[in-house]
Amino acid sequence: MIFEDVKEDTRKLYSFEDFAEAENAQSAGRGPGAKAIGMKTFAQARRSFLLSHPEIDRPLPAIKSVTKVENVKAGEPIDITIHATGGEAVAEKVLLYYSTGRESPYVTALVSSSEQGVYSAVIPPQRGGTTVRYYVEARSDTKTATTVFYPNRAEAGPLTFKVPARFADKSQVIIKEVLASNTRTVADPQGEFDDYIELHNTGDTVVDLTGRYLTDSKTSLRKWAFPAGTKIAASGYLLVWADEDGKATSGLHASFKLSQKGETVYLVDSDENENVVLDSLTFPAQRTDVAFGRGSNGKLEPVAPTPGK
């Protein structure tokens, strides 16, 4: 396949004016005063040759536009419209590729033609907090054998969109209190004074937290998962240490720390429940050993730390 950006890259490569001409250069086998071919002269000749090469000058299909995804909702399919018109060659096959993670491979979405040069594709429903990357390829017939991408850099510079998180109307388990600067309030099982997040079960039944998550990032909702078998008693409290201490053998230790300057903490449902945000708590800059949480009246405010009760 011949790529559309070969021409452009060739022009860029050989259009630089900072190649110095070699003047009065002498080399073995050349007489005194002989001149070597300068780099600029050589580059210009190669550029002229490549741009006129029949493999480069084959007719290309074109991709006029691709839907720029906006206002997407978690759990809903994403419709993509592709206009593959106006090229020197007819686009006989159009492909849409998408990836749901920076390290995830690209997969191909089903593309169908609704009319001449107009194609439709659907990216499957995605969980809230997912970043989707996508690009399009248009191929000419096998005889011409050329292809173009939109955007030109394909996987190296794709189109992207983020699926916003979904929030539950109500949750039995809530984030009751956070302390992002703990110097003497309470020590973890390892004897260290670390940040903590306190959860509270407001109901009269035990809640199993297996498969649920805590995170401090709206775009990375599955940052830390509760270990299997983690439960919170009816009307009970549970402390999670935000200390990145994954090797600790006792206590619950999240894979992130809290910022004393303030941020938001999220309690997120399981993968099976599409990672709906069950509860969140946004706290401002904290004073040392002064927590922020829900007071007796339910109002979010600075509070005296009461970890576990």
Buried (B, 14 or more C-beta within 10 A) or exposed (E): EBBBBBBEEBEEEBEEEEBEEBEEEEEEEEEEEEBBEBBBBBBBEEBEEBBEEEEEEBEBBBBBEBBEBEEBEBEEEBEBEBBBBEBEBBBEBBBBBBBBEEEEEBEEBEBEBEEEBBBBBBBEBBBBBBBBBBBBBBBBEEEBEBBBBBBBEBBEEBBEBBBBBBBEEEBBBBBBBBBBBBEEBBEBBBEEBBBBBBBBBEBEEEBEBEBBBBBBBBBBBBBBBBEEEBEBEEEBBBBBBBBBBEEBEEBBBBBBBBBBEEBBBBBBBBEEBBBBBBBBBEBEEBEEBBBBBBEEEEEEEEBEBBBEE
